Amino acid sequence: MDGSGTMNSVNFWLDAMGVKREILEVRLVLLSLVCFIALCICLARLIAWSRKEQRSIALRAKRLMTDNEVEFMERLRIALPEFQVSPQVAMGALVEVTLPRSHPDFWAARREFAEKIVDYVVSSPGKFEVVAVVELDDKTHDSAKDAQRDKLLSSLGYRTIRFQSRAKPTPAEIRSRLLQVAA
């Protein structure tokens, strides 16, 4: 049977089923388009998975605090047994933007404190009302940026106490400074 006989046979069956050739062609084009889209989605997911694998290679777990910060945390706990001391607190836990998210200035205001962390927060036990923010200043601190941060926190009613890492205070000195601020 030659090629024209096959086409006649196909046309015969299409006519018998009441399907027009044009409709069949449209359906085949649509089916091809759906298959192409599905293939693109699978390819995009494969690429995203591959990139995620590459990112995980560039990441590693890190300690929550340095030895220096752990040692100072213990001094804070000894000095302030009646308070809760929380280390490495995101400023987003202390500050919120009062504008609705849809407001054009929302994200600019959020950037003022986003991705910033305070060294320690001293709060009342149970209620977690902030008594003071404690910073342990070392070589990683920038005094100009610290002054801006202190000004922002102060404008919101938070008191910041700064101690130098090179000359850490005794638990008694820590207690005295905090009780002065808390009064």
C-alpha positions in Angstrom: 0.0 0.0 0.0 1.5 3.4 -0.9 1.3 6.6 1.1 -1.9 7.9 -0.6 -3.7 4.7 0.4 -2.8 5.3 4.0 -4.0 8.9 3.9 -7.3 7.7 2.3 -7.7 5.2 5.1 -7.1 7.9 7.7 -9.5 10.2 6.0 -12.1 7.4 5.9 -11.8 6.8 9.6 -11.9 10.5 10.4 -15.1 10.8 8.3 -16.6 7.7 9.9 -16.0 9.1 13.4 -17.3 12.6 12.4 -13.9 14.3 13.1 -12.8 16.9 10.7 -9.2 17.0 9.7 -8.7 20.6 10.8 -9.9 19.8 14.3 -7.5 16.9 14.5 -4.7 19.2 13.4 -5.6 21.8 16.0 -5.7 19.1 18.7 -2.3 17.8 17.7 -0.8 21.3 17.8 -2.3 21.9 21.3 -1.0 18.5 22.5 2.4 19.4 21.1 2.3 22.8 22.9 1.3 21.2 26.2 4.2 18.7 25.9 6.6 21.5 25.1 5.4 23.5 28.2 5.7 20.4 30.4 9.3 19.8 29.1 10.2 23.4 29.9 8.9 23.2 33.4 10.8 20.0 34.0 14.0 21.6 32.6 13.5 24.7 34.8 13.1 22.5 37.9 16.2 20.6 37.0 18.2 23.8 36.6 16.8 25.2 40.0 17.7 21.9 41.7 21.2 22.1 40.3 21.7 25.7 41.4 20.5 24.8 44.9 23.0 22.0 45.1 25.8 24.5 44.1 24.6 27.0 46.8 24.7 24.3 49.5 28.3 23.7 48.6 29.1 27.3 49.4 27.4 27.3 52.8 28.4 25.8 56.1 27.0 25.8 59.7 28.4 28.4 62.0 28.5 28.6 65.8 25.9 30.8 67.4 28.5 32.7 69.4 32.2 33.1 69.6 34.1 31.9 72.7 34.4 35.6 73.7 30.6 36.1 73.4 29.9 32.8 75.3 32.2 33.9 78.1 30.5 37.3 78.3 27.0 35.7 78.2 28.0 33.8 81.3 29.0 37.0 83.0 25.6 38.5 82.1 23.8 35.5 83.6 25.8 35.6 86.8 25.3 39.4 87.1 21.6 39.3 86.3 20.0 36.1 87.6 16.6 37.6 87.9 16.5 38.6 84.2 16.3 36.7 80.9 19.3 37.1 78.7 19.0 36.3 75.0 22.0 36.3 72.7 22.1 37.2 69.0 18.7 38.8 68.7 17.5 40.0 65.3 16.5 43.6 65.3 13.3 42.5 63.5 12.3 41.0 66.8 12.6 44.4 68.5 11.5 46.8 65.7 8.6 46.8 63.3 7.5 49.1 60.5 4.1 50.7 61.2 3.4 51.4 57.5 1.3 48.8 55.6 3.4 46.6 53.3 1.8 48.1 50.3 3.1 51.6 51.3 5.9 52.8 49.0 8.2 53.6 52.0 7.6 50.3 53.8 10.7 48.4 52.5 13.0 51.5 52.8 12.0 51.8 56.5 12.5 48.0 56.9 16.0 48.2 55.5 17.0 50.5 58.4 17.1 47.5 60.7 16.7 44.4 58.5 19.5 41.8 58.8 21.0 43.5 61.8 21.6 41.7 65.1 22.1 42.9 68.6 24.5 41.0 70.8 22.2 40.5 73.8 18.8 41.5 75.0 18.1 41.6 78.7 14.4 41.2 79.5 12.0 40.6 82.3 11.4 36.9 83.0 8.1 35.5 81.7 6.9 38.7 80.1 10.0 39.2 77.9 9.7 43.0 78.2 13.0 44.5 77.1 15.0 46.1 79.9 18.2 46.8 77.9 20.1 45.9 74.8 23.7 45.0 75.6 26.5 45.2 73.0 30.0 43.8 73.4 32.1 46.0 71.3 35.2 44.4 69.6 37.1 45.1 66.4 34.1 44.1 64.3 32.1 47.0 65.5 32.0 50.3 63.6 31.5 53.3 66.0 29.6 55.4 63.5 27.2 52.6 62.6 26.8 51.7 66.3 25.9 55.3 67.1 23.1 55.2 64.4 21.8 51.9 65.8 21.8 53.3 69.4 19.9 56.4 68.2 17.3 54.2 66.4 16.9 51.9 69.4 16.7 54.9 71.8 14.0 56.5 69.6 11.9 53.4 70.2 12.5 53.5 74.0 15.3 50.9 74.2 18.4 51.6 76.2 21.7 50.3 74.9 24.6 49.5 77.2 28.0 49.0 75.6 30.9 47.2 77.0 34.4 46.9 75.5 35.5 43.4 74.7 39.1 44.2 75.6 38.2 45.3 79.1 35.2 43.2 80.1 33.5 44.4 83.3 33.0 42.1 86.3 29.5 40.7 87.0 29.1 43.4 89.8 29.9 46.2 87.3 27.5 44.7 84.8 24.8 44.6 87.4 25.4 48.1 88.5 25.2 49.5 84.9 22.1 47.6 84.1 20.3 48.6 87.3 21.1 52.3 86.6 19.6 52.0 83.2 16.6 50.0 84.4 15.7 52.5 87.1 
